[in-house]
């Protein structure tokens, strides 16, 4: 996705003639696509009203929302129900949400308050969701890994275990190569082992889990001799692991529910943030155009979506068509070029007002760049 440029020019006769010539040139050469960007007449205030801090905060919120949109970023990033490019190219000021009768400071404060509210709620919701996800992941990790450490609740059934006043069942992890040794020796690890009580309950590529029943008073002796034979007796409590299993299921259900709620909230508030951000851009165009072209208010704003291969040529065409707006701009830009000054700095000296609206490989990533 190529850049989108937002420019404004005054409505004097020469500029309007140049504007029509620009449209014809663009149509013939395919330098860019072009559409009008509608901005209503606003109450003029100070340029400081368009605080960079507010715009950066909005941008940061957008990035946070995008990060939380998982693998369905594109379908979740809409503005008022349409894709972002359509919203930008067909932009109409929302007079109900941002009344044009309000002073600029009030409009910016209104947007800033909205952004702060979303940002605060985003942090709260993100923390709650991430905590839930971390708790579930912690329990899920216990069902993974080796037989030496993993949860055995999905392997062992209650009927596999004996737990009486005198008898108990131990679970022993045996390496694959030691199965024969186990079968031959487990009864000799203690004289209180119940003969032929061992059963293989589960196995994977590395080994198996065997049960063995013995008298409770012989558990210590059995564990010590099993360790000497390189058999691992697992510490296991069926009720405790069953409780953890049920907790994991409940967390899984809760995560699924919260994911749906959170994604819906993100979709709604991403739209609100993007709409607010575009309105901030419109405010900036208005203020800087008034400061540059003076009163009474008279300018036209355009959105240009340049062909990536022809961006430099389009800049040259714009500079040529509107050089009458500031005869010194071309000379200053040439000086900047000779002195190898930063290209962003050179954009200060364009004869027309210009802002890079959105820059990035695709709207699904929404790499936002401000040309301040």
ABEGO torsion letter per residue (X at the ends): XBBBBBBBBBABAAAAAAAAAAAAAAAAAGABBBBBBBBBBBBBBBAAABBAAAAAAAAAAAAAAAAAAEAAAAAABBBGGBBAAAAAAABBBBAAABBAABBAAAAAAAAAAAAAAAAAAAAAAAAAAAAAAAAAAAAAAAABEBAAABBAAAABBAAABBBBAABBBBBBBBBAAAAAAAAAAAAAABAABBBGABBBABBBAAEBBBBBBBBAAAAAAAAAAAAAAGBBBBBBBAAAAAAAAAAAAAAAAAAAAAAAAAAAAAAAAAAAAAAAAAAAAAAAAAAAAAAAAEOBBBBBBBBBBBBAAAAAAAAAAAAAAAAAABAAAAAAAAAAAAAGBBAAAAAAABABBBBBABBEABAAAGBBBBBX
